[in-house]
Amino acid sequence: MSSHPPKYRSYLLRLWQEGTNPKTACRFLLIQLQTGEQWGFVGLESLLHFLETTLLEDAPAHDAQDRKEEL
């Protein structure tokens, strides 16, 4: 068990679809509530990739592979 307290992040996720065509890609805006930092994404895949990468970067080295397998 780690002696470091867990790291928490809170996000606000905004999503919308531009135009009236249902085949148009969704857009996402992710805002980190602690810092106000914002990231924009076109499509769900890029949003999920960002979140996965962020989680793996924060994970201790011995836990990173376990977390990747869970995702």
Secondary structure, DSSP 8 states (H G I E B T S, - for coil): --SS------EEEEEEE-SS-TTS-EEEEEEETTT--EEEEESHHHHHHHHHHHHHHHS-HHHHHHHHHH-
